[in-house]
Amino acid sequence: MGPTVAVSTGAGQRDVPTLLRMVVPLPGLPGRTEYALEALDEVGVLFAIRSAPEAGPQVRLFLVAPHIFFPTYAPRIDAAGLDDPFGQSSPEDRVLFVVVRPAEDDGLPPTANLLAPLVVDTLTGRALQLVLDEDLPLRAPVG
């Protein structure tokens, strides 16, 4: 495994590769399958991912480790649906992030997409955004 960043999870710190390879492109971002993961704080909670420049104009998204802001967030993730994209890794080798929409000038807080977490295999850096079949918000206030 190459360079990693420390990510805070409910089970402690986990090392995650800084190069994420999407199993399928993120919705609305066709052709972009490689992203650089960058820690934006020292405690492993706030991150940015930036698309590779070869894929066209660079895209940056913000991610958070959800357990800090949403301690009861425990989405039901169909492990069988991840076996194919992630190969031999086990559920213990995966971490969750949620995409955050930054605060607007209108004073509204940042929001997190709890309906479609990003699942990352900590062994390979393979990642997949899953749209869950649960009643979870697309824009849950953060903080």
N, CA, C and O atoms as a GROMACS GRO file, in nm:
protein
  572
    1MET      N    1   0.085  -0.118   0.000
    1MET     CA    2   0.000   0.000   0.000
    1MET      C    3   0.090   0.124   0.000
    1MET      O    4   0.195   0.124   0.063
    2GLY      N    5   0.047   0.228  -0.070
    2GLY     CA    6   0.122   0.352  -0.079
    2GLY      C    7   0.092   0.443   0.039
    2GLY      O    8   0.060   0.396   0.148
    3PRO      N    9   0.104   0.575   0.018
    3PRO     CA   10   0.078   0.671   0.125
    3PRO      C   11  -0.065   0.660   0.178
    3PRO      O   12  -0.158   0.627   0.104
    4THR      N   13  -0.080   0.688   0.307
    4THR     CA   14  -0.211   0.680   0.370
    4THR      C   15  -0.238   0.805   0.454
    4THR      O   16  -0.147   0.882   0.484
    5VAL      N   17  -0.365   0.822   0.491
    5VAL     CA   18  -0.404   0.923   0.589
    5VAL      C   19  -0.480   0.851   0.699
    5VAL      O   20  -0.545   0.749   0.674
    6ALA      N   21  -0.472   0.904   0.821
    6ALA     CA   22  -0.544   0.847   0.934
    6ALA      C   23  -0.687   0.898   0.934
    6ALA      O   24  -0.711   1.018   0.922
    7VAL      N   25  -0.781   0.806   0.946
    7VAL     CA   26  -0.924   0.839   0.948
    7VAL      C   27  -0.981   0.792   1.080
    7VAL      O   28  -0.960   0.678   1.122
    8SER      N   29  -1.054   0.880   1.146
    8SER     CA   30  -1.120   0.846   1.271
    8SER      C   31  -1.247   0.766   1.240
    8SER      O   32  -1.328   0.809   1.158
    9THR      N   33  -1.263   0.653   1.305
    9THR     CA   34  -1.385   0.573   1.291
    9THR      C   35  -1.438   0.544   1.431
    9THR      O   36  -1.369   0.569   1.530
   10GLY      N   37  -1.557   0.492   1.439
   10GLY     CA   38  -1.613   0.455   1.569
   10GLY      C   39  -1.530   0.349   1.639
   10GLY      O   40  -1.540   0.334   1.761
   11ALA      N   41  -1.449   0.274   1.564
   11ALA     CA   42  -1.366   0.168   1.620
   11ALA      C   43  -1.220   0.211   1.634
   11ALA      O   44  -1.133   0.127   1.658
   12GLY      N   45  -1.191   0.340   1.620
   12GLY     CA   46  -1.054   0.389   1.631
   12GLY      C   47  -1.000   0.438   1.498
   12GLY      O   48  -1.072   0.442   1.398
   13GLN      N   49  -0.872   0.476   1.497
   13GLN     CA   50  -0.808   0.527   1.376
   13GLN      C   51  -0.782   0.415   1.276
   13GLN      O   52  -0.745   0.303   1.313
   14ARG      N   53  -0.803   0.446   1.149
   14ARG     CA   54  -0.773   0.353   1.040
   14ARG      C   55  -0.690   0.426   0.936
   14ARG      O   56  -0.713   0.544   0.911
   15ASP      N   57  -0.595   0.358   0.877
   15ASP     CA   58  -0.516   0.415   0.769
   15ASP      C   59  -0.587   0.386   0.637
   15ASP      O   60  -0.624   0.272   0.609
   16VAL      N   61  -0.604   0.491   0.557
   16VAL     CA   62  -0.674   0.481   0.428
   16VAL      C   63  -0.579   0.533   0.320
   16VAL      O   64  -0.518   0.638   0.338
   17PRO      N   65  -0.568   0.462   0.208
   17PRO     CA   66  -0.480   0.510   0.100
   17PRO      C   67  -0.520   0.650   0.053
   17PRO      O   68  -0.638   0.685   0.052
   18THR      N   69  -0.421   0.730   0.016
   18THR     CA   70  -0.450   0.865  -0.033
   18THR      C   71  -0.497   0.865  -0.178
   18THR      O   72  -0.550   0.966  -0.225
   19LEU      N   73  -0.481   0.754  -0.248
   19LEU     CA   74  -0.533   0.743  -0.384
   19LEU      C   75  -0.657   0.655  -0.380
   19LEU      O   76  -0.650   0.536  -0.348
   20LEU      N   77  -0.772   0.715  -0.412
   20LEU     CA   78  -0.898   0.641  -0.418
   20LEU      C   79  -0.933   0.614  -0.562
   20LEU      O   80  -0.925   0.703  -0.647
   21ARG      N   81  -0.971   0.492  -0.591
   21ARG     CA   82  -1.013   0.452  -0.726
   21ARG      C   83  -1.159   0.411  -0.719
   21ARG      O   84  -1.193   0.310  -0.657
   22MET      N   85  -1.244   0.489  -0.782
   22MET     CA   86  -1.387   0.461  -0.781
   22MET      C   87  -1.416   0.337  -0.865
   22MET      O   88  -1.367   0.323  -0.977
   23VAL      N   89  -1.496   0.248  -0.811
   23VAL     CA   90  -1.538   0.129  -0.885
   23VAL      C   91  -1.622   0.172  -1.004
   23VAL      O   92  -1.608   0.118  -1.114
   24VAL      N   93  -1.709   0.270  -0.984
   24VAL     CA   94  -1.784   0.337  -1.090
   24VAL      C   95  -1.774   0.486  -1.061
   24VAL      O   96  -1.764   0.524  -0.944
   25PRO      N   97  -1.778   0.572  -1.163
   25PRO     CA   98  -1.769   0.716  -1.137
   25PRO      C   99  -1.880   0.763  -1.043
   25PRO      O  100  -1.990   0.707  -1.040
   26LEU      N  101  -1.850   0.866  -0.967
   26LEU     CA  102  -1.951   0.926  -0.880
   26LEU      C  103  -2.064   0.981  -0.966
   26LEU      O  104  -2.040   1.030  -1.076
   27PRO      N  105  -2.188   0.974  -0.917
   27PRO     CA  106  -2.300   1.029  -0.994
   27PRO      C  107  -2.276   1.175  -1.033
   27PRO      O  108  -2.239   1.257  -0.949
   28GLY      N  109  -2.296   1.206  -1.159
   28GLY     CA  110  -2.277   1.341  -1.209
   28GLY      C  111  -2.134   1.377  -1.244
   28GLY      O  112  -2.108   1.488  -1.290
   29LEU      N  113  -2.041   1.284  -1.224
   29LEU     CA  114  -1.900   1.311  -1.253
   29LEU      C  115  -1.842   1.202  -1.343
   29LEU      O  116  -1.750   1.131  -1.303
   30PRO      N  117  -1.896   1.188  -1.464
   30PRO     CA  118  -1.850   1.081  -1.553
   30PRO      C  119  -1.702   1.097  -1.590
   30PRO      O  120  -1.651   1.209  -1.602
   31GLY      N  121  -1.636   0.984  -1.607
   31GLY     CA  122  -1.497   0.985  -1.651
   31GLY      C  123  -1.396   1.009  -1.540
   31GLY      O  124  -1.276   0.998  -1.563
   32ARG      N  125  -1.442   1.041  -1.422
   32ARG     CA  126  -1.350   1.067  -1.311
   32ARG      C  127  -1.353   0.946  -1.217
   32ARG      O  128  -1.452   0.923  -1.147
   33THR      N  129  -1.246   0.871  -1.217
   33THR     CA  130  -1.242   0.752  -1.132
   33THR      C  131  -1.128   0.753  -1.031
   33THR      O  132  -1.125   0.668  -0.942
   34GLU      N  133  -1.035   0.846  -1.044
   34GLU     CA  134  -0.925   0.854  -0.947
   34GLU      C  135  -0.930   0.987  -0.874
   34GLU      O  136  -0.945   1.093  -0.935
   35TYR      N  137  -0.917   0.977  -0.742
   35TYR     CA  138  -0.922   1.096  -0.656
   35TYR      C  139  -0.811   1.088  -0.553
   35TYR      O  140  -0.778   0.980  -0.504
   36ALA      N  141  -0.754   1.204  -0.521
   36ALA     CA  142  -0.656   1.212  -0.413
   36ALA      C  143  -0.730   1.249  -0.285
   36ALA      O  144  -0.804   1.347  -0.282
   37LEU      N  145  -0.710   1.170  -0.180
   37LEU     CA  146  -0.771   1.194  -0.050
   37LEU      C  147  -0.673   1.274   0.035
   37LEU      O  148  -0.557   1.236   0.051
   38GLU      N  149  -0.720   1.386   0.088
   38GLU     CA  150  -0.635   1.477   0.165
   38GLU      C  151  -0.702   1.509   0.298
   38GLU      O  152  -0.818   1.549   0.302
   39ALA      N  153  -0.628   1.490   0.407
   39ALA     CA  154  -0.679   1.526   0.540
   39ALA      C  155  -0.679   1.678   0.554
   39ALA      O  156  -0.581   1.744   0.518
   40LEU      N  157  -0.788   1.733   0.607
   40LEU     CA  158  -0.798   1.877   0.628
   40LEU      C  159  -0.792   1.914   0.775
   40LEU      O  160  -0.803   2.032   0.811
   41ASP      N  161  -0.776   1.816   0.860
   41ASP     CA  162  -0.759   1.842   1.003
   41ASP      C  163  -0.659   1.741   1.059
   41ASP      O  164  -0.612   1.652   0.987
   42GLU      N  165  -0.628   1.756   1.185
   42GLU     CA  166  -0.528   1.669   1.247
   42GLU      C  167  -0.588   1.548   1.318
   42GLU      O  168  -0.514   1.462   1.367
   43VAL      N  169  -0.722   1.541   1.324
   43VAL     CA  170  -0.786   1.435   1.401
   43VAL      C  171  -0.853   1.328   1.315
   43VAL      O  172  -0.914   1.235   1.368
   44GLY      N  173  -0.843   1.341   1.183
   44GLY     CA  174  -0.896   1.239   1.094
   44GLY      C  175  -1.046   1.242   1.075
   44GLY      O  176  -1.110   1.138   1.063
   45VAL      N  177  -1.103   1.364   1.071
   45VAL     CA  178  -1.248   1.378   1.057
   45VAL      C  179  -1.287   1.447   0.927
   45VAL      O  180  -1.382   1.404   0.862
   46LEU      N  181  -1.216   1.551   0.887
   46LEU     CA  182  -1.251   1.630   0.769
   46LEU      C  183  -1.149   1.606   0.657
   46LEU      O  184  -1.028   1.610   0.679
   47PHE      N  185  -1.202   1.580   0.537
   47PHE     CA  186  -1.118   1.546   0.422
   47PHE      C  187  -1.168   1.614   0.296
   47PHE      O  188  -1.283   1.659   0.289
   48ALA      N  189  -1.080   1.621   0.197
   48ALA     CA  190  -1.120   1.661   0.062
   48ALA      C  191  -1.072   1.552  -0.032
   48ALA      O  192  -0.968   1.490  -0.010
   49ILE      N  193  -1.149   1.531  -0.138
   49ILE     CA  194  -1.100   1.447  -0.247
   49ILE      C  195  -1.096   1.534  -0.371
   49ILE      O  196  -1.188   1.612  -0.397
   50ARG      N  197  -0.989   1.519  -0.447
   50ARG     CA  198  -0.970   1.595  -0.572
   50ARG      C  199  -0.950   1.497  -0.686
   50ARG      O  200  -0.874   1.401  -0.676
   51SER      N  201  -1.022   1.524  -0.794
   51SER     CA  202  -1.011   1.435  -0.910
   51SER      C  203  -0.875   1.454  -0.976
   51SER      O  204  -0.812   1.559  -0.964
   52ALA      N  205  -0.832   1.351  -1.046
   52ALA     CA  206  -0.707   1.357  -1.120
   52ALA      C  207  -0.721   1.458  -1.233
   52ALA      O  208  -0.825   1.462  -1.298
   53PRO      N  209  -0.618   1.540  -1.257
   53PRO     CA  210  -0.627   1.644  -1.359
   53PRO      C  211  -0.649   1.590  -1.501
   53PRO      O  212  -0.702   1.661  -1.586
   54GLU      N  213  -0.610   1.466  -1.526
   54GLU     CA  214  -0.626   1.410  -1.660
   54GLU      C  215  -0.773   1.392  -1.698
   54GLU      O  216  -0.805   1.377  -1.816
   55ALA      N  217  -0.862   1.394  -1.601
   55ALA     CA  218  -1.004   1.367  -1.626
   55ALA      C  219  -1.081   1.494  -1.663
   55ALA      O  220  -1.204   1.492  -1.668
   56GLY      N  221  -1.011   1.602  -1.689
   56GLY     CA  222  -1.079   1.728  -1.721
   56GLY      C  223  -1.065   1.824  -1.605
   56GLY      O  224  -0.978   1.807  -1.520
   57PRO      N  225  -1.150   1.926  -1.600
   57PRO     CA  226  -1.142   2.023  -1.490
   57PRO      C  227  -1.148   1.951  -1.355
   57PRO      O  228  -1.228   1.860  -1.335
   58GLN      N  229  -1.061   1.994  -1.265
   58GLN     CA  230  -1.052   1.927  -1.136
   58GLN      C  231  -1.178   1.950  -1.054
   58GLN      O  232  -1.234   2.060  -1.051
   59VAL      N  233  -1.222   1.844  -0.988
   59VAL     CA  234  -1.338   1.847  -0.901
   59VAL      C  235  -1.291   1.823  -0.758
   59VAL      O  236  -1.206   1.736  -0.734
   60ARG      N  237  -1.345   1.900  -0.664
   60ARG     CA  238  -1.312   1.880  -0.523
   60ARG      C  239  -1.442   1.861  -0.445
   60ARG      O  240  -1.536   1.939  -0.458
   61LEU      N  241  -1.445   1.756  -0.364
   61LEU     CA  242  -1.557   1.730  -0.276
   61LEU      C  243  -1.505   1.720  -0.133
   61LEU      O  244  -1.391   1.680  -0.110
   62PHE      N  245  -1.589   1.758  -0.038
   62PHE     CA  246  -1.553   1.748   0.103
   62PHE      C  247  -1.620   1.626   0.163
   62PHE      O  248  -1.736   1.595   0.132
   63LEU      N  249  -1.547   1.556   0.250
   63LEU     CA  250  -1.596   1.436   0.316
   63LEU      C  251  -1.574   1.449   0.466
   63LEU      O  252  -1.482   1.517   0.511
   64VAL      N  253  -1.659   1.382   0.542
   64VAL     CA  254  -1.634   1.371   0.686
   64VAL      C  255  -1.650   1.226   0.728
   64VAL      O  256  -1.721   1.147   0.664
   65ALA      N  257  -1.584   1.193   0.838
   65ALA     CA  258  -1.607   1.066   0.905
   65ALA      C  259  -1.739   1.083   0.981
   65ALA      O  260  -1.745   1.164   1.074
   66PRO      N  261  -1.843   1.010   0.946
   66PRO     CA  262  -1.976   1.042   0.996
   66PRO      C  263  -1.999   1.021   1.145
   66PRO      O  264  -2.085   1.088   1.202
   67HIS      N  265  -1.926   0.931   1.209
   67HIS     CA  266  -1.957   0.899   1.349
   67HIS      C  267  -1.940   1.017   1.444
   67HIS      O  268  -2.001   1.019   1.551
   68ILE      N  269  -1.860   1.114   1.408
   68ILE     CA  270  -1.838   1.231   1.494
   68ILE      C  271  -1.963   1.319   1.498
   68ILE      O  272  -2.004   1.362   1.606
   69PHE      N  273  -2.022   1.345   1.384
   69PHE     CA  274  -2.137   1.436   1.376
   69PHE      C  275  -2.271   1.364   1.386
   69PHE      O  276  -2.372   1.423   1.424
   70PHE      N  277  -2.270   1.236   1.354
   70PHE     CA  278  -2.394   1.156   1.353
   70PHE      C  279  -2.366   1.025   1.426
   70PHE      O  280  -2.354   0.920   1.363
   71PRO      N  281  -2.354   1.030   1.560
   71PRO     CA  282  -2.311   0.911   1.635
   71PRO      C  283  -2.402   0.790   1.622
   71PRO      O  284  -2.358   0.677   1.644
   72THR      N  285  -2.528   0.810   1.586
   72THR     CA  286  -2.619   0.695   1.571
   72THR      C  287  -2.629   0.648   1.426
   72THR      O  288  -2.706   0.556   1.395
   73TYR      N  289  -2.553   0.710   1.337
   73TYR     CA  290  -2.556   0.673   1.195
   73TYR      C  291  -2.495   0.534   1.178
   73TYR      O  292  -2.375   0.516   1.198
   74ALA      N  293  -2.577   0.439   1.141
   74ALA     CA  294  -2.531   0.302   1.119
   74ALA      C  295  -2.610   0.245   1.002
   74ALA      O  296  -2.699   0.162   1.021
   75PRO      N  297  -2.577   0.289   0.881
   75PRO     CA  298  -2.655   0.243   0.765
   75PRO      C  299  -2.639   0.092   0.744
   75PRO      O  300  -2.535   0.033   0.772
   76ARG      N  301  -2.745   0.034   0.693
   76ARG     CA  302  -2.742  -0.109   0.658
   76ARG      C  303  -2.680  -0.120   0.519
   76ARG      O  304  -2.741  -0.083   0.418
   77ILE      N  305  -2.560  -0.171   0.516
   77ILE     CA  306  -2.490  -0.186   0.388
   77ILE      C  307  -2.488  -0.334   0.353
   77ILE      O  308  -2.440  -0.417   0.430
   78ASP      N  309  -2.539  -0.364   0.238
   78ASP     CA  310  -2.546  -0.501   0.190
   78ASP      C  311  -2.406  -0.548   0.156
   78ASP      O  312  -2.352  -0.514   0.050
   79ALA      N  313  -2.347  -0.626   0.244
   79ALA     CA  314  -2.210  -0.674   0.222
   79ALA      C  315  -2.199  -0.757   0.095
   79ALA      O  316  -2.097  -0.755   0.028
   80ALA      N  317  -2.304  -0.829   0.063
   80ALA     CA  318  -2.300  -0.911  -0.058
   80ALA      C  319  -2.283  -0.824  -0.182
   80ALA      O  320  -2.217  -0.865  -0.277
   81GLY      N  321  -2.342  -0.706  -0.181
   81GLY     CA  322  -2.330  -0.616  -0.294
   81GLY      C  323  -2.191  -0.556  -0.309
   81GLY      O  324  -2.157  -0.504  -0.415
   82LEU      N  325  -2.110  -0.563  -0.203
   82LEU     CA  326  -1.975  -0.508  -0.208
   82LEU      C  327  -1.870  -0.615  -0.237
   82LEU      O  328  -1.756  -0.582  -0.270
   83ASP      N  329  -1.906  -0.740  -0.224
   83ASP     CA  330  -1.806  -0.845  -0.244
   83ASP      C  331  -1.745  -0.840  -0.383
   83ASP      O  332  -1.624  -0.855  -0.398
   84ASP      N  333  -1.826  -0.820  -0.484
   84ASP     CA  334  -1.775  -0.812  -0.620
   84ASP      C  335  -1.681  -0.694  -0.640
   84ASP      O  336  -1.567  -0.713  -0.683
   85PRO      N  337  -1.726  -0.569  -0.610
   85PRO     CA  338  -1.638  -0.455  -0.635
   85PRO      C  339  -1.511  -0.455  -0.551
   85PRO      O  340  -1.407  -0.406  -0.596
   86PHE      N  341  -1.518  -0.509  -0.429
   86PHE     CA  342  -1.403  -0.500  -0.339
   86PHE      C  343  -1.323  -0.629  -0.330
   86PHE      O  344  -1.224  -0.634  -0.256
   87GLY      N  345  -1.362  -0.731  -0.401
   87GLY     CA  346  -1.283  -0.853  -0.405
   87GLY      C  347  -1.271  -0.922  -0.270
   87GLY      O  348  -1.371  -0.951  -0.205
   88GLN      N  349  -1.148  -0.949  -0.228
   88GLN     CA  350  -1.122  -1.032  -0.111
   88GLN      C  351  -1.130  -0.958   0.022
   88GLN      O  352  -1.114  -1.021   0.127
   89SER      N  353  -1.152  -0.829   0.023
   89SER     CA  354  -1.154  -0.758   0.151
   89SER      C  355  -1.278  -0.796   0.231
   89SER      O  356  -1.378  -0.842   0.176
   90SER      N  357  -1.269  -0.775   0.360
   90SER     CA  358  -1.382  -0.805   0.448
   90SER      C  359  -1.446  -0.673   0.493
   90SER      O  360  -1.385  -0.567   0.476
   91PRO      N  361  -1.566  -0.678   0.550
   91PRO     CA  362  -1.630  -0.555   0.598
   91PRO      C  363  -1.543  -0.477   0.697
   91PRO      O  364  -1.553  -0.354   0.705
   92GLU      N  365  -1.460  -0.546   0.772
   92GLU     CA  366  -1.371  -0.478   0.868
   92GLU      C  367  -1.264  -0.394   0.799
   92GLU      O  368  -1.203  -0.307   0.861
   93ASP      N  369  -1.242  -0.420   0.670
   93ASP     CA  370  -1.141  -0.347   0.592
   93ASP      C  371  -1.199  -0.222   0.526
   93ASP      O  372  -1.131  -0.158   0.446
   94ARG      N  373  -1.323  -0.188   0.556
   94ARG     CA  374  -1.390  -0.076   0.489
   94ARG      C  375  -1.424   0.034   0.587
   94ARG      O  376  -1.458   0.010   0.702
   95VAL      N  377  -1.413   0.158   0.538
   95VAL     CA  378  -1.454   0.274   0.618
   95VAL      C  379  -1.559   0.352   0.539
   95VAL      O  380  -1.566   0.345   0.416
   96LEU      N  381  -1.638   0.427   0.614
   96LEU     CA  382  -1.743   0.510   0.554
   96LEU      C  383  -1.706   0.656   0.564
   96LEU      O  384  -1.650   0.701   0.664
   97PHE      N  385  -1.738   0.729   0.460
   97PHE     CA  386  -1.734   0.874   0.459
   97PHE      C  387  -1.870   0.922   0.412
   97PHE      O  388  -1.943   0.847   0.346
   98VAL      N  389  -1.905   1.045   0.446
   98VAL     CA  390  -2.022   1.107   0.385
   98VAL      C  391  -1.978   1.237   0.319
   98VAL      O  392  -1.890   1.307   0.370
   99VAL      N  393  -2.039   1.267   0.206
   99VAL     CA  394  -2.008   1.389   0.131
   99VAL      C  395  -2.076   1.506   0.200
   99VAL      O  396  -2.193   1.498   0.239
  100VAL      N  397  -2.001   1.615   0.215
  100VAL     CA  398  -2.052   1.734   0.283
  100VAL      C  399  -2.063   1.850   0.185
  100VAL      O  400  -1.972   1.876   0.107
  101ARG      N  401  -2.175   1.917   0.192
  101ARG     CA  402  -2.197   2.040   0.116
  101ARG      C  403  -2.161   2.155   0.210
  101ARG      O  404  -2.222   2.168   0.316
  102PRO      N  405  -2.063   2.239   0.173
  102PRO     CA  406  -2.020   2.347   0.263
  102PRO      C  407  -2.134   2.445   0.293
  102PRO      O  408  -2.233   2.452   0.221
  103ALA      N  409  -2.116   2.519   0.401
  103ALA     CA  410  -2.213   2.621   0.439
  103ALA      C  411  -2.225   2.725   0.329
  103ALA      O  412  -2.128   2.755   0.259
  104GLU      N  413  -2.343   2.779   0.315
  104GLU     CA  414  -2.369   2.883   0.215
  104GLU      C  415  -2.359   3.020   0.282
  104GLU      O  416  -2.354   3.031   0.404
  105ASP      N  417  -2.356   3.124   0.200
  105ASP     CA  418  -2.351   3.261   0.252
  105ASP      C  419  -2.478   3.301   0.324
  105ASP      O  420  -2.480   3.400   0.397
  106ASP      N  421  -2.586   3.224   0.305
  106ASP     CA  422  -2.714   3.258   0.368
  106ASP      C  423  -2.719   3.217   0.516
  106ASP      O  424  -2.823   3.232   0.580
  107GLY      N  425  -2.609   3.167   0.569
  107GLY     CA  426  -2.602   3.132   0.710
  107GLY      C  427  -2.646   2.991   0.742
  107GLY      O  428  -2.641   2.950   0.858
  108LEU      N  429  -2.690   2.915   0.642
  108LEU     CA  430  -2.728   2.777   0.668
  108LEU      C  431  -2.603   2.693   0.694
  108LEU      O  432  -2.498   2.718   0.635
  109PRO      N  433  -2.614   2.594   0.783
  109PRO     CA  434  -2.496   2.513   0.816
  109PRO      C  435  -2.458   2.420   0.702
  109PRO      O  436  -2.538   2.398   0.610
  110PRO      N  437  -2.338   2.365   0.707
  110PRO     CA  438  -2.302   2.262   0.609
  110PRO      C  439  -2.396   2.142   0.628
  110PRO      O  440  -2.449   2.120   0.737
  111THR      N  441  -2.414   2.067   0.522
  111THR     CA  442  -2.500   1.949   0.529
  111THR      C  443  -2.426   1.826   0.478
  111THR      O  444  -2.334   1.836   0.396
  112ALA      N  445  -2.468   1.710   0.527
  112ALA     CA  446  -2.406   1.584   0.488
  112ALA      C  447  -2.509   1.495   0.420
  112ALA      O  448  -2.625   1.492   0.459
  113ASN      N  449  -2.464   1.425   0.318
  113ASN     CA  450  -2.549   1.331   0.246
  113ASN      C  451  -2.539   1.195   0.316
  113ASN      O  452  -2.445   1.118   0.293
  114LEU      N  453  -2.637   1.166   0.401
  114LEU     CA  454  -2.637   1.039   0.474
  114LEU      C  455  -2.698   0.926   0.392
  114LEU      O  456  -2.684   0.809   0.428
  115LEU      N  457  -2.766   0.960   0.284
  115LEU     CA  458  -2.831   0.859   0.202
  115LEU      C  459  -2.733   0.786   0.110
  115LEU      O  460  -2.759   0.672   0.070
  116ALA      N  461  -2.622   0.850   0.077
  116ALA     CA  462  -2.528   0.791  -0.018
  116ALA      C  463  -2.385   0.800   0.033
  116ALA      O  464  -2.307   0.883  -0.015
  117PRO      N  465  -2.348   0.715   0.131
  117PRO     CA  466  -2.212   0.720   0.182
  117PRO      C  467  -2.111   0.668   0.080
  117PRO      O  468  -2.144   0.595  -0.013
  118LEU      N  469  -1.988   0.710   0.100
  118LEU     CA  470  -1.877   0.660   0.020
  118LEU      C  471  -1.809   0.550   0.102
  118LEU      O  472  -1.762   0.574   0.213
  119VAL      N  473  -1.805   0.430   0.047
  119VAL     CA  474  -1.743   0.316   0.114
  119VAL      C  475  -1.605   0.298   0.052
  119VAL      O  476  -1.591   0.289  -0.070
  120VAL      N  477  -1.502   0.291   0.137
  120VAL     CA  478  -1.364   0.279   0.089
  120VAL      C  479  -1.300   0.154   0.148
  120VAL      O  480  -1.307   0.129   0.269
  121ASP      N  481  -1.238   0.076   0.062
  121ASP     CA  482  -1.161  -0.041   0.104
  121ASP      C  483  -1.024   0.009   0.149
  121ASP      O  484  -0.950   0.065   0.068
  122THR      N  485  -0.990  -0.010   0.276
  122THR     CA  486  -0.865   0.043   0.329
  122THR      C  487  -0.742  -0.032   0.278
  122THR      O  488  -0.630   0.018   0.290
  123LEU      N  489  -0.761  -0.150   0.222
  123LEU     CA  490  -0.647  -0.226   0.170
  123LEU      C  491  -0.607  -0.184   0.031
  123LEU      O  492  -0.489  -0.184  -0.003
  124THR      N  493  -0.707  -0.147  -0.052
  124THR     CA  494  -0.679  -0.120  -0.193
  124THR      C  495  -0.706   0.023  -0.236
  124THR      O  496  -0.656   0.067  -0.340
  125GLY      N  497  -0.785   0.097  -0.158
  125GLY     CA  498  -0.825   0.232  -0.200
  125GLY      C  499  -0.943   0.232  -0.295
  125GLY      O  500  -0.985   0.338  -0.341
  126ARG      N  501  -0.997   0.114  -0.326
  126ARG     CA  502  -1.116   0.111  -0.411
  126ARG      C  503  -1.232   0.171  -0.334
  126ARG      O  504  -1.246   0.150  -0.213
  127ALA      N  505  -1.315   0.247  -0.405
  127ALA     CA  506  -1.424   0.319  -0.340
  127ALA      C  507  -1.551   0.311  -0.423
  127ALA      O  508  -1.547   0.296  -0.545
  128LEU      N  509  -1.663   0.322  -0.354
  128LEU     CA  510  -1.793   0.314  -0.419
  128LEU      C  511  -1.892   0.397  -0.340
  128LEU      O  512  -1.902   0.384  -0.218
  129GLN      N  513  -1.965   0.484  -0.410
  129GLN     CA  514  -2.073   0.556  -0.343
  129GLN      C  515  -2.199   0.473  -0.356
  129GLN      O  516  -2.243   0.441  -0.467
  130LEU      N  517  -2.257   0.440  -0.243
  130LEU     CA  518  -2.378   0.358  -0.240
  130LEU      C  519  -2.499   0.444  -0.211
  130LEU      O  520  -2.496   0.526  -0.119
  131VAL      N  521  -2.605   0.427  -0.287
  131VAL     CA  522  -2.732   0.491  -0.255
  131VAL      C  523  -2.811   0.388  -0.177
  131VAL      O  524  -2.848   0.282  -0.229
  132LEU      N  525  -2.837   0.420  -0.051
  132LEU     CA  526  -2.900   0.324   0.039
  132LEU      C  527  -3.051   0.320   0.022
  132LEU      O  528  -3.113   0.417  -0.023
  133ASP      N  529  -3.108   0.209   0.057
  133ASP     CA  530  -3.252   0.191   0.053
  133ASP      C  531  -3.307   0.212   0.195
  133ASP      O  532  -3.369   0.124   0.254
  134GLU      N  533  -3.283   0.333   0.247
  134GLU     CA  534  -3.327   0.368   0.382
  134GLU      C  535  -3.382   0.509   0.379
  134GLU      O  536  -3.360   0.585   0.285
  135ASP      N  537  -3.455   0.544   0.482
  135ASP     CA  538  -3.510   0.678   0.494
  135ASP      C  539  -3.408   0.768   0.564
  135ASP      O  540  -3.420   0.796   0.684
  136LEU      N  541  -3.308   0.811   0.489
  136LEU     CA  542  -3.201   0.895   0.541
  136LEU      C  543  -3.196   1.024   0.460
  136LEU      O  544  -3.229   1.024   0.342
  137PRO      N  545  -3.154   1.135   0.524
  137PRO     CA  546  -3.155   1.263   0.454
  137PRO      C  547  -3.038   1.281   0.357
  137PRO      O  548  -2.927   1.230   0.378
  138LEU      N  549  -3.066   1.355   0.250
  138LEU     CA  550  -2.961   1.397   0.158
  138LEU      C  551  -2.885   1.516   0.214
  138LEU      O  552  -2.768   1.536   0.181
  139ARG      N  553  -2.950   1.595   0.298
  139ARG     CA  554  -2.889   1.716   0.353
  139ARG      C  555  -2.914   1.726   0.503
  139ARG      O  556  -2.998   1.803   0.549
  140ALA      N  557  -2.841   1.646   0.578
  140ALA     CA  558  -2.850   1.650   0.724
  140ALA      C  559  -2.757   1.760   0.774
  140ALA      O  560  -2.639   1.760   0.739
  141PRO      N  561  -2.806   1.854   0.856
  141PRO     CA  562  -2.719   1.960   0.908
  141PRO      C  563  -2.602   1.902   0.988
  141PRO      O  564  -2.620   1.811   1.069
  142VAL      N  565  -2.484   1.955   0.963
  142VAL     CA  566  -2.363   1.911   1.033
  142VAL      C  567  -2.335   2.010   1.146
  142VAL      O  568  -2.339   2.132   1.126
  143GLY      N  569  -2.308   1.958   1.262
  143GLY     CA  570  -2.268   2.045   1.373
  143GLY      C  571  -2.373   2.069   1.475
  143GLY      O  572  -2.349   2.140   1.572
   0.00000   0.00000   0.00000
